[in-house]
Amino acid sequence: MKFIDVHNGMKGIDQKTLAEAHKADLDIQNSEGVKFLHAWADPTTGKVFCLSEAPSKEAVMRVHAKAGHSTNEIYEVPLEV
């Protein structure tokens, strides 16, 4: 299953910080069977979006929590074109 999650409160995030946060997820993703595919950020609003493939949204939540940037806003995206 694919998921998109949203992180808030990251105003002013830059490319380096986004890359470091994404790498933290990648370093531990296998522990939960998650594969993070991409991350995007809007420094103005402080929103960060992550796309992943995972067995469940709870698995995504656990990886983000272990990596130090928890989120509860996760959406399954079962349709794509």
PyMOL Python script that loads the backbone (N, CA, C, O; Angstrom):
from pymol import cmd

cmd.read_pdbstr("""\
ATOM      1  N   MET A   1       0.833  -1.172   0.000  1.00  0.00           N
ATOM      2  CA  MET A   1       0.000   0.000   0.000  1.00  0.00           C
ATOM      3  C   MET A   1       0.883   1.243   0.000  1.00  0.00           C
ATOM      4  O   MET A   1       1.984   1.239   0.551  1.00  0.00           O
ATOM      5  N   LYS A   2       0.382   2.309  -0.628  1.00  0.00           N
ATOM      6  CA  LYS A   2       1.106   3.583  -0.628  1.00  0.00           C
ATOM      7  C   LYS A   2       0.431   4.543   0.344  1.00  0.00           C
ATOM      8  O   LYS A   2      -0.785   4.524   0.539  1.00  0.00           O
ATOM      9  N   PHE A   3       1.274   5.385   0.948  1.00  0.00           N
ATOM     10  CA  PHE A   3       0.798   6.361   1.917  1.00  0.00           C
ATOM     11  C   PHE A   3       1.469   7.699   1.679  1.00  0.00           C
ATOM     12  O   PHE A   3       2.626   7.769   1.263  1.00  0.00           O
ATOM     13  N   ILE A   4       0.721   8.764   1.951  1.00  0.00           N
ATOM     14  CA  ILE A   4       1.291  10.103   2.007  1.00  0.00           C
ATOM     15  C   ILE A   4       1.057  10.605   3.422  1.00  0.00           C
ATOM     16  O   ILE A   4      -0.056  10.536   3.945  1.00  0.00           O
ATOM     17  N   ASP A   5       2.118  11.110   4.032  1.00  0.00           N
ATOM     18  CA  ASP A   5       1.945  11.680   5.362  1.00  0.00           C
ATOM     19  C   ASP A   5       2.377  13.129   5.359  1.00  0.00           C
ATOM     20  O   ASP A   5       3.141  13.569   4.500  1.00  0.00           O
ATOM     21  N   VAL A   6       1.871  13.866   6.340  1.00  0.00           N
ATOM     22  CA  VAL A   6       2.094  15.302   6.426  1.00  0.00           C
ATOM     23  C   VAL A   6       2.678  15.627   7.796  1.00  0.00           C
ATOM     24  O   VAL A   6       2.167  15.187   8.826  1.00  0.00           O
ATOM     25  N   HIS A   7       3.750  16.401   7.789  1.00  0.00           N
ATOM     26  CA  HIS A   7       4.355  16.921   9.011  1.00  0.00           C
ATOM     27  C   HIS A   7       4.122  18.428   9.035  1.00  0.00           C
ATOM     28  O   HIS A   7       4.249  19.090   8.005  1.00  0.00           O
ATOM     29  N   ASN A   8       3.788  18.966  10.181  1.00  0.00           N
ATOM     30  CA  ASN A   8       3.559  20.403  10.330  1.00  0.00           C
ATOM     31  C   ASN A   8       4.606  21.000  11.257  1.00  0.00           C
ATOM     32  O   ASN A   8       5.322  20.277  11.950  1.00  0.00           O
ATOM     33  N   GLY A   9       4.688  22.320  11.264  1.00  0.00           N
ATOM     34  CA  GLY A   9       5.567  23.011  12.195  1.00  0.00           C
ATOM     35  C   GLY A   9       7.026  23.023  11.801  1.00  0.00           C
ATOM     36  O   GLY A   9       7.897  23.134  12.665  1.00  0.00           O
ATOM     37  N   MET A  10       7.315  22.911  10.504  1.00  0.00           N
ATOM     38  CA  MET A  10       8.709  22.897  10.064  1.00  0.00           C
ATOM     39  C   MET A  10       9.019  24.129   9.204  1.00  0.00           C
ATOM     40  O   MET A  10       9.714  24.035   8.192  1.00  0.00           O
ATOM     41  N   LYS A  11       8.486  25.292   9.629  1.00  0.00           N
ATOM     42  CA  LYS A  11       8.736  26.530   8.881  1.00  0.00           C
ATOM     43  C   LYS A  11      10.227  26.789   8.776  1.00  0.00           C
ATOM     44  O   LYS A  11      10.982  26.600   9.730  1.00  0.00           O
ATOM     45  N   GLY A  12      10.630  27.225   7.598  1.00  0.00           N
ATOM     46  CA  GLY A  12      12.028  27.547   7.371  1.00  0.00           C
ATOM     47  C   GLY A  12      12.905  26.351   7.038  1.00  0.00           C
ATOM     48  O   GLY A  12      14.118  26.500   6.889  1.00  0.00           O
ATOM     49  N   ILE A  13      12.309  25.162   6.918  1.00  0.00           N
ATOM     50  CA  ILE A  13      13.108  23.977   6.584  1.00  0.00           C
ATOM     51  C   ILE A  13      13.863  24.214   5.280  1.00  0.00           C
ATOM     52  O   ILE A  13      13.333  24.818   4.348  1.00  0.00           O
ATOM     53  N   ASP A  14      15.088  23.738   5.223  1.00  0.00           N
ATOM     54  CA  ASP A  14      15.888  23.892   4.010  1.00  0.00           C
ATOM     55  C   ASP A  14      16.184  22.511   3.403  1.00  0.00           C
ATOM     56  O   ASP A  14      15.841  21.479   3.979  1.00  0.00           O
ATOM     57  N   GLN A  15      16.813  22.518   2.255  1.00  0.00           N
ATOM     58  CA  GLN A  15      17.103  21.284   1.520  1.00  0.00           C
ATOM     59  C   GLN A  15      17.937  20.313   2.358  1.00  0.00           C
ATOM     60  O   GLN A  15      17.670  19.111   2.365  1.00  0.00           O
ATOM     61  N   LYS A  16      18.930  20.824   3.055  1.00  0.00           N
ATOM     62  CA  LYS A  16      19.813  19.973   3.852  1.00  0.00           C
ATOM     63  C   LYS A  16      19.043  19.300   4.985  1.00  0.00           C
ATOM     64  O   LYS A  16      19.213  18.103   5.217  1.00  0.00           O
ATOM     65  N   THR A  17      18.207  20.043   5.686  1.00  0.00           N
ATOM     66  CA  THR A  17      17.437  19.486   6.795  1.00  0.00           C
ATOM     67  C   THR A  17      16.432  18.457   6.303  1.00  0.00           C
ATOM     68  O   THR A  17      16.232  17.423   6.940  1.00  0.00           O
ATOM     69  N   LEU A  18      15.797  18.742   5.162  1.00  0.00           N
ATOM     70  CA  LEU A  18      14.863  17.775   4.578  1.00  0.00           C
ATOM     71  C   LEU A  18      15.598  16.487   4.215  1.00  0.00           C
ATOM     72  O   LEU A  18      15.106  15.393   4.494  1.00  0.00           O
ATOM     73  N   ALA A  19      16.763  16.609   3.599  1.00  0.00           N
ATOM     74  CA  ALA A  19      17.550  15.433   3.212  1.00  0.00           C
ATOM     75  C   ALA A  19      17.981  14.628   4.439  1.00  0.00           C
ATOM     76  O   ALA A  19      17.964  13.398   4.409  1.00  0.00           O
ATOM     77  N   GLU A  20      18.361  15.304   5.500  1.00  0.00           N
ATOM     78  CA  GLU A  20      18.770  14.615   6.730  1.00  0.00           C
ATOM     79  C   GLU A  20      17.596  13.860   7.356  1.00  0.00           C
ATOM     80  O   GLU A  20      17.755  12.726   7.808  1.00  0.00           O
ATOM     81  N   ALA A  21      16.421  14.488   7.380  1.00  0.00           N
ATOM     82  CA  ALA A  21      15.238  13.832   7.943  1.00  0.00           C
ATOM     83  C   ALA A  21      14.845  12.619   7.094  1.00  0.00           C
ATOM     84  O   ALA A  21      14.485  11.569   7.626  1.00  0.00           O
ATOM     85  N   HIS A  22      14.918  12.776   5.781  1.00  0.00           N
ATOM     86  CA  HIS A  22      14.583  11.665   4.882  1.00  0.00           C
ATOM     87  C   HIS A  22      15.581  10.516   5.075  1.00  0.00           C
ATOM     88  O   HIS A  22      15.190   9.349   5.106  1.00  0.00           O
ATOM     89  N   LYS A  23      16.858  10.847   5.202  1.00  0.00           N
ATOM     90  CA  LYS A  23      17.876   9.812   5.418  1.00  0.00           C
ATOM     91  C   LYS A  23      17.643   9.077   6.736  1.00  0.00           C
ATOM     92  O   LYS A  23      17.852   7.866   6.816  1.00  0.00           O
ATOM     93  N   ALA A  24      17.215   9.796   7.763  1.00  0.00           N
ATOM     94  CA  ALA A  24      16.929   9.149   9.050  1.00  0.00           C
ATOM     95  C   ALA A  24      15.832   8.093   8.880  1.00  0.00           C
ATOM     96  O   ALA A  24      15.894   7.019   9.478  1.00  0.00           O
ATOM     97  N   ASP A  25      14.825   8.413   8.056  1.00  0.00           N
ATOM     98  CA  ASP A  25      13.777   7.429   7.764  1.00  0.00           C
ATOM     99  C   ASP A  25      14.349   6.241   6.989  1.00  0.00           C
ATOM    100  O   ASP A  25      14.076   5.086   7.316  1.00  0.00           O
ATOM    101  N   LEU A  26      15.141   6.537   5.964  1.00  0.00           N
ATOM    102  CA  LEU A  26      15.707   5.476   5.124  1.00  0.00           C
ATOM    103  C   LEU A  26      16.591   4.528   5.925  1.00  0.00           C
ATOM    104  O   LEU A  26      16.617   3.325   5.667  1.00  0.00           O
ATOM    105  N   ASP A  27      17.309   5.073   6.891  1.00  0.00           N
ATOM    106  CA  ASP A  27      18.237   4.262   7.689  1.00  0.00           C
ATOM    107  C   ASP A  27      17.530   3.202   8.527  1.00  0.00           C
ATOM    108  O   ASP A  27      18.132   2.181   8.860  1.00  0.00           O
ATOM    109  N   ILE A  28      16.258   3.428   8.873  1.00  0.00           N
ATOM    110  CA  ILE A  28      15.552   2.470   9.744  1.00  0.00           C
ATOM    111  C   ILE A  28      14.275   1.909   9.130  1.00  0.00           C
ATOM    112  O   ILE A  28      13.559   1.150   9.783  1.00  0.00           O
ATOM    113  N   GLN A  29      13.982   2.271   7.891  1.00  0.00           N
ATOM    114  CA  GLN A  29      12.720   1.862   7.283  1.00  0.00           C
ATOM    115  C   GLN A  29      12.537   0.343   7.224  1.00  0.00           C
ATOM    116  O   GLN A  29      11.413  -0.144   7.353  1.00  0.00           O
ATOM    117  N   ASN A  30      13.613  -0.404   7.034  1.00  0.00           N
ATOM    118  CA  ASN A  30      13.492  -1.856   6.903  1.00  0.00           C
ATOM    119  C   ASN A  30      12.998  -2.525   8.179  1.00  0.00           C
ATOM    120  O   ASN A  30      12.436  -3.619   8.131  1.00  0.00           O
ATOM    121  N   SER A  31      13.203  -1.875   9.315  1.00  0.00           N
ATOM    122  CA  SER A  31      12.764  -2.459  10.589  1.00  0.00           C
ATOM    123  C   SER A  31      11.249  -2.619  10.653  1.00  0.00           C
ATOM    124  O   SER A  31      10.739  -3.414  11.443  1.00  0.00           O
ATOM    125  N   GLU A  32      10.528  -1.862   9.819  1.00  0.00           N
ATOM    126  CA  GLU A  32       9.061  -1.924   9.803  1.00  0.00           C
ATOM    127  C   GLU A  32       8.511  -2.338   8.436  1.00  0.00           C
ATOM    128  O   GLU A  32       7.298  -2.320   8.230  1.00  0.00           O
ATOM    129  N   GLY A  33       9.389  -2.709   7.501  1.00  0.00           N
ATOM    130  CA  GLY A  33       8.929  -3.105   6.172  1.00  0.00           C
ATOM    131  C   GLY A  33       8.418  -1.941   5.348  1.00  0.00           C
ATOM    132  O   GLY A  33       7.562  -2.119   4.481  1.00  0.00           O
ATOM    133  N   VAL A  34       8.939  -0.741   5.613  1.00  0.00           N
ATOM    134  CA  VAL A  34       8.516   0.483   4.925  1.00  0.00           C
ATOM    135  C   VAL A  34       9.569   0.853   3.889  1.00  0.00           C
ATOM    136  O   VAL A  34      10.758   0.596   4.078  1.00  0.00           O
ATOM    137  N   LYS A  35       9.122   1.455   2.798  1.00  0.00           N
ATOM    138  CA  LYS A  35      10.039   1.985   1.788  1.00  0.00           C
ATOM    139  C   LYS A  35       9.615   3.422   1.505  1.00  0.00           C
ATOM    140  O   LYS A  35       8.581   3.662   0.882  1.00  0.00           O
ATOM    141  N   PHE A  36      10.424   4.376   1.968  1.00  0.00           N
ATOM    142  CA  PHE A  36      10.133   5.781   1.689  1.00  0.00           C
ATOM    143  C   PHE A  36      10.605   6.105   0.283  1.00  0.00           C
ATOM    144  O   PHE A  36      11.752   5.838  -0.077  1.00  0.00           O
ATOM    145  N   LEU A  37       9.714   6.681  -0.506  1.00  0.00           N
ATOM    146  CA  LEU A  37       9.969   6.922  -1.920  1.00  0.00           C
ATOM    147  C   LEU A  37      10.389   8.352  -2.226  1.00  0.00           C
ATOM    148  O   LEU A  37      11.228   8.593  -3.094  1.00  0.00           O
ATOM    149  N   HIS A  38       9.792   9.307  -1.497  1.00  0.00           N
ATOM    150  CA  HIS A  38      10.055  10.711  -1.820  1.00  0.00           C
ATOM    151  C   HIS A  38       9.604  11.592  -0.673  1.00  0.00           C
ATOM    152  O   HIS A  38       8.722  11.218   0.099  1.00  0.00           O
ATOM    153  N   ALA A  39      10.213  12.765  -0.562  1.00  0.00           N
ATOM    154  CA  ALA A  39       9.789  13.755   0.424  1.00  0.00           C
ATOM    155  C   ALA A  39       9.809  15.133  -0.227  1.00  0.00           C
ATOM    156  O   ALA A  39      10.682  15.438  -1.039  1.00  0.00           O
ATOM    157  N   TRP A  40       8.841  15.953   0.139  1.00  0.00           N
ATOM    158  CA  TRP A  40       8.726  17.324  -0.355  1.00  0.00           C
ATOM    159  C   TRP A  40       8.530  18.244   0.841  1.00  0.00           C
ATOM    160  O   TRP A  40       8.027  17.812   1.878  1.00  0.00           O
ATOM    161  N   ALA A  41       8.920  19.501   0.709  1.00  0.00           N
ATOM    162  CA  ALA A  41       8.725  20.445   1.799  1.00  0.00           C
ATOM    163  C   ALA A  41       8.365  21.824   1.260  1.00  0.00           C
ATOM    164  O   ALA A  41       8.788  22.217   0.173  1.00  0.00           O
ATOM    165  N   ASP A  42       7.576  22.545   2.047  1.00  0.00           N
ATOM    166  CA  ASP A  42       7.260  23.944   1.782  1.00  0.00           C
ATOM    167  C   ASP A  42       7.745  24.749   2.984  1.00  0.00           C
ATOM    168  O   ASP A  42       7.074  24.772   4.016  1.00  0.00           O
ATOM    169  N   PRO A  43       8.894  25.408   2.872  1.00  0.00           N
ATOM    170  CA  PRO A  43       9.447  26.147   3.999  1.00  0.00           C
ATOM    171  C   PRO A  43       8.533  27.261   4.500  1.00  0.00           C
ATOM    172  O   PRO A  43       8.567  27.606   5.681  1.00  0.00           O
ATOM    173  N   THR A  44       7.718  27.826   3.611  1.00  0.00           N
ATOM    174  CA  THR A  44       6.837  28.930   3.994  1.00  0.00           C
ATOM    175  C   THR A  44       5.739  28.477   4.941  1.00  0.00           C
ATOM    176  O   THR A  44       5.474  29.135   5.947  1.00  0.00           O
ATOM    177  N   THR A  45       5.098  27.355   4.625  1.00  0.00           N
ATOM    178  CA  THR A  45       4.009  26.854   5.487  1.00  0.00           C
ATOM    179  C   THR A  45       4.532  25.921   6.576  1.00  0.00           C
ATOM    180  O   THR A  45       3.847  25.680   7.570  1.00  0.00           O
ATOM    181  N   GLY A  46       5.728  25.404   6.395  1.00  0.00           N
ATOM    182  CA  GLY A  46       6.286  24.460   7.354  1.00  0.00           C
ATOM    183  C   GLY A  46       5.749  23.054   7.206  1.00  0.00           C
ATOM    184  O   GLY A  46       5.876  22.242   8.122  1.00  0.00           O
ATOM    185  N   LYS A  47       5.149  22.755   6.062  1.00  0.00           N
ATOM    186  CA  LYS A  47       4.617  21.418   5.821  1.00  0.00           C
ATOM    187  C   LYS A  47       5.637  20.571   5.070  1.00  0.00           C
ATOM    188  O   LYS A  47       6.295  21.038   4.140  1.00  0.00           O
ATOM    189  N   VAL A  48       5.752  19.317   5.495  1.00  0.00           N
ATOM    190  CA  VAL A  48       6.590  18.336   4.816  1.00  0.00           C
ATOM    191  C   VAL A  48       5.698  17.155   4.473  1.00  0.00           C
ATOM    192  O   VAL A  48       4.892  16.715   5.293  1.00  0.00           O
ATOM    193  N   PHE A  49       5.845  16.645   3.258  1.00  0.00           N
ATOM    194  CA  PHE A  49       5.044  15.536   2.762  1.00  0.00           C
ATOM    195  C   PHE A  49       5.965  14.383   2.399  1.00  0.00           C
ATOM    196  O   PHE A  49       7.003  14.586   1.769  1.00  0.00           O
ATOM    197  N   CYS A  50       5.586  13.168   2.795  1.00  0.00           N
ATOM    198  CA  CYS A  50       6.382  11.981   2.489  1.00  0.00           C
ATOM    199  C   CYS A  50       5.515  10.941   1.799  1.00  0.00           C
ATOM    200  O   CYS A  50       4.371  10.711   2.191  1.00  0.00           O
ATOM    201  N   LEU A  51       6.066  10.321   0.776  1.00  0.00           N
ATOM    202  CA  LEU A  51       5.401   9.231   0.069  1.00  0.00           C
ATOM    203  C   LEU A  51       6.130   7.941   0.418  1.00  0.00           C
ATOM    204  O   LEU A  51       7.358   7.874   0.362  1.00  0.00           O
ATOM    205  N   SER A  52       5.364   6.924   0.777  1.00  0.00           N
ATOM    206  CA  SER A  52       5.980   5.648   1.146  1.00  0.00           C
ATOM    207  C   SER A  52       5.126   4.478   0.697  1.00  0.00           C
ATOM    208  O   SER A  52       3.939   4.621   0.403  1.00  0.00           O
ATOM    209  N   GLU A  53       5.758   3.321   0.652  1.00  0.00           N
ATOM    210  CA  GLU A  53       5.063   2.040   0.501  1.00  0.00           C
ATOM    211  C   GLU A  53       5.268   1.316   1.816  1.00  0.00           C
ATOM    212  O   GLU A  53       6.387   1.246   2.324  1.00  0.00           O
ATOM    213  N   ALA A  54       4.182   0.774   2.373  1.00  0.00           N
ATOM    214  CA  ALA A  54       4.290   0.154   3.689  1.00  0.00           C
ATOM    215  C   ALA A  54       3.158  -0.844   3.892  1.00  0.00           C
ATOM    216  O   ALA A  54       2.146  -0.795   3.193  1.00  0.00           O
ATOM    217  N   PRO A  55       3.332  -1.745   4.845  1.00  0.00           N
ATOM    218  CA  PRO A  55       2.267  -2.700   5.141  1.00  0.00           C
ATOM    219  C   PRO A  55       1.080  -2.060   5.851  1.00  0.00           C
ATOM    220  O   PRO A  55      -0.033  -2.583   5.798  1.00  0.00           O
ATOM    221  N   SER A  56       1.320  -0.906   6.530  1.00  0.00           N
ATOM    222  CA  SER A  56       0.238  -0.229   7.243  1.00  0.00           C
ATOM    223  C   SER A  56       0.648   1.194   7.574  1.00  0.00           C
ATOM    224  O   SER A  56       1.833   1.527   7.569  1.00  0.00           O
ATOM    225  N   LYS A  57      -0.339   2.032   7.862  1.00  0.00           N
ATOM    226  CA  LYS A  57      -0.001   3.399   8.258  1.00  0.00           C
ATOM    227  C   LYS A  57       0.693   3.415   9.614  1.00  0.00           C
ATOM    228  O   LYS A  57       1.506   4.298   9.886  1.00  0.00           O
ATOM    229  N   GLU A  58       0.379   2.447  10.459  1.00  0.00           N
ATOM    230  CA  GLU A  58       1.037   2.364  11.759  1.00  0.00           C
ATOM    231  C   GLU A  58       2.540   2.118  11.611  1.00  0.00           C
ATOM    232  O   GLU A  58       3.337   2.636  12.394  1.00  0.00           O
ATOM    233  N   ALA A  59       2.923   1.329  10.608  1.00  0.00           N
ATOM    234  CA  ALA A  59       4.345   1.084  10.350  1.00  0.00           C
ATOM    235  C   ALA A  59       5.047   2.383   9.958  1.00  0.00           C
ATOM    236  O   ALA A  59       6.163   2.646  10.407  1.00  0.00           O
ATOM    237  N   VAL A  60       4.400   3.191   9.126  1.00  0.00           N
ATOM    238  CA  VAL A  60       4.960   4.489   8.737  1.00  0.00           C
ATOM    239  C   VAL A  60       5.105   5.372   9.970  1.00  0.00           C
ATOM    240  O   VAL A  60       6.133   6.025  10.154  1.00  0.00           O
ATOM    241  N   MET A  61       4.080   5.392  10.809  1.00  0.00           N
ATOM    242  CA  MET A  61       4.113   6.205  12.027  1.00  0.00           C
ATOM    243  C   MET A  61       5.274   5.795  12.929  1.00  0.00           C
ATOM    244  O   MET A  61       5.958   6.650  13.492  1.00  0.00           O
ATOM    245  N   ARG A  62       5.494   4.500  13.065  1.00  0.00           N
ATOM    246  CA  ARG A  62       6.576   4.018  13.936  1.00  0.00           C
ATOM    247  C   ARG A  62       7.953   4.433  13.411  1.00  0.00           C
ATOM    248  O   ARG A  62       8.816   4.840  14.190  1.00  0.00           O
ATOM    249  N   VAL A  63       8.163   4.333  12.097  1.00  0.00           N
ATOM    250  CA  VAL A  63       9.453   4.735  11.534  1.00  0.00           C
ATOM    251  C   VAL A  63       9.685   6.222  11.769  1.00  0.00           C
ATOM    252  O   VAL A  63      10.760   6.619  12.219  1.00  0.00           O
ATOM    253  N   HIS A  64       8.687   7.047  11.467  1.00  0.00           N
ATOM    254  CA  HIS A  64       8.847   8.486  11.675  1.00  0.00           C
ATOM    255  C   HIS A  64       9.118   8.799  13.146  1.00  0.00           C
ATOM    256  O   HIS A  64       9.951   9.652  13.453  1.00  0.00           O
ATOM    257  N   ALA A  65       8.427   8.121  14.051  1.00  0.00           N
ATOM    258  CA  ALA A  65       8.635   8.355  15.485  1.00  0.00           C
ATOM    259  C   ALA A  65      10.063   7.988  15.888  1.00  0.00           C
ATOM    260  O   ALA A  65      10.721   8.741  16.606  1.00  0.00           O
ATOM    261  N   LYS A  66      10.539   6.836  15.427  1.00  0.00           N
ATOM    262  CA  LYS A  66      11.908   6.414  15.747  1.00  0.00           C
ATOM    263  C   LYS A  66      12.945   7.372  15.160  1.00  0.00           C
ATOM    264  O   LYS A  66      14.011   7.575  15.740  1.00  0.00           O
ATOM    265  N   ALA A  67      12.621   7.964  13.993  1.00  0.00           N
ATOM    266  CA  ALA A  67      13.551   8.884  13.331  1.00  0.00           C
ATOM    267  C   ALA A  67      13.510  10.281  13.943  1.00  0.00           C
ATOM    268  O   ALA A  67      14.336  11.130  13.605  1.00  0.00           O
ATOM    269  N   GLY A  68      12.551  10.527  14.846  1.00  0.00           N
ATOM    270  CA  GLY A  68      12.508  11.804  15.537  1.00  0.00           C
ATOM    271  C   GLY A  68      11.599  12.854  14.950  1.00  0.00           C
ATOM    272  O   GLY A  68      11.690  14.023  15.325  1.00  0.00           O
ATOM    273  N   HIS A  69      10.717  12.469  14.033  1.00  0.00           N
ATOM    274  CA  HIS A  69       9.770  13.433  13.467  1.00  0.00           C
ATOM    275  C   HIS A  69       8.407  12.758  13.275  1.00  0.00           C
ATOM    276  O   HIS A  69       8.008  12.396  12.168  1.00  0.00           O
ATOM    277  N   SER A  70       7.725  12.611  14.391  1.00  0.00           N
ATOM    278  CA  SER A  70       6.425  11.937  14.414  1.00  0.00           C
ATOM    279  C   SER A  70       5.373  12.690  13.616  1.00  0.00           C
ATOM    280  O   SER A  70       5.452  13.904  13.424  1.00  0.00           O
ATOM    281  N   THR A  71       4.382  11.929  13.156  1.00  0.00           N
ATOM    282  CA  THR A  71       3.198  12.506  12.523  1.00  0.00           C
ATOM    283  C   THR A  71       2.019  11.584  12.777  1.00  0.00           C
ATOM    284  O   THR A  71       2.177  10.367  12.877  1.00  0.00           O
ATOM    285  N   ASN A  72       0.854  12.166  12.878  1.00  0.00           N
ATOM    286  CA  ASN A  72      -0.384  11.398  12.988  1.00  0.00           C
ATOM    287  C   ASN A  72      -1.249  11.588  11.754  1.00  0.00           C
ATOM    288  O   ASN A  72      -2.324  10.998  11.651  1.00  0.00           O
ATOM    289  N   GLU A  73      -0.785  12.411  10.815  1.00  0.00           N
ATOM    290  CA  GLU A  73      -1.561  12.715   9.613  1.00  0.00           C
ATOM    291  C   GLU A  73      -1.025  11.872   8.454  1.00  0.00           C
ATOM    292  O   GLU A  73      -0.096  12.271   7.752  1.00  0.00           O
ATOM    293  N   ILE A  74      -1.628  10.705   8.272  1.00  0.00           N
ATOM    294  CA  ILE A  74      -1.196   9.758   7.239  1.00  0.00           C
ATOM    295  C   ILE A  74      -2.416   9.313   6.450  1.00  0.00           C
ATOM    296  O   ILE A  74      -3.455   8.988   7.024  1.00  0.00           O
ATOM    297  N   TYR A  75      -2.282   9.302   5.131  1.00  0.00           N
ATOM    298  CA  TYR A  75      -3.382   8.938   4.244  1.00  0.00           C
ATOM    299  C   TYR A  75      -2.961   7.798   3.332  1.00  0.00           C
ATOM    300  O   TYR A  75      -1.907   7.853   2.699  1.00  0.00           O
ATOM    301  N   GLU A  76      -3.785   6.771   3.271  1.00  0.00           N
ATOM    302  CA  GLU A  76      -3.563   5.716   2.288  1.00  0.00           C
ATOM    303  C   GLU A  76      -3.992   6.258   0.940  1.00  0.00           C
ATOM    304  O   GLU A  76      -5.024   6.921   0.836  1.00  0.00           O
ATOM    305  N   VAL A  77      -3.212   5.984  -0.091  1.00  0.00           N
ATOM    306  CA  VAL A  77      -3.537   6.447  -1.444  1.00  0.00           C
ATOM    307  C   VAL A  77      -3.618   5.233  -2.374  1.00  0.00           C
ATOM    308  O   VAL A  77      -2.651   4.893  -3.055  1.00  0.00           O
ATOM    309  N   PRO A  78      -4.796   4.582  -2.390  1.00  0.00           N
ATOM    310  CA  PRO A  78      -4.931   3.339  -3.145  1.00  0.00           C
ATOM    311  C   PRO A  78      -5.090   3.524  -4.660  1.00  0.00           C
ATOM    312  O   PRO A  78      -4.975   2.553  -5.409  1.00  0.00           O
ATOM    313  N   LEU A  79      -5.350   4.744  -5.121  1.00  0.00           N
ATOM    314  CA  LEU A  79      -5.537   4.985  -6.556  1.00  0.00           C
ATOM    315  C   LEU A  79      -4.484   5.937  -7.066  1.00  0.00           C
ATOM    316  O   LEU A  79      -4.135   6.905  -6.391  1.00  0.00           O
ATOM    317  N   GLU A  80      -3.976   5.672  -8.249  1.00  0.00           N
ATOM    318  CA  GLU A  80      -3.034   6.582  -8.877  1.00  0.00           C
ATOM    319  C   GLU A  80      -3.103   6.426 -10.381  1.00  0.00           C
ATOM    320  O   GLU A  80      -3.563   5.403 -10.888  1.00  0.00           O
ATOM    321  N   VAL A  81      -2.650   7.434 -11.087  1.00  0.00           N
ATOM    322  CA  VAL A  81      -2.594   7.384 -12.551  1.00  0.00           C
ATOM    323  C   VAL A  81      -1.201   7.745 -13.016  1.00  0.00           C
ATOM    324  O   VAL A  81      -0.936   7.764 -14.218  1.00  0.00           O
TER     325      VAL A  81
END
""", "prot")
cmd.dss("prot")
cmd.show_as("cartoon", "prot")
cmd.util.cbc("prot")
cmd.orient("prot")
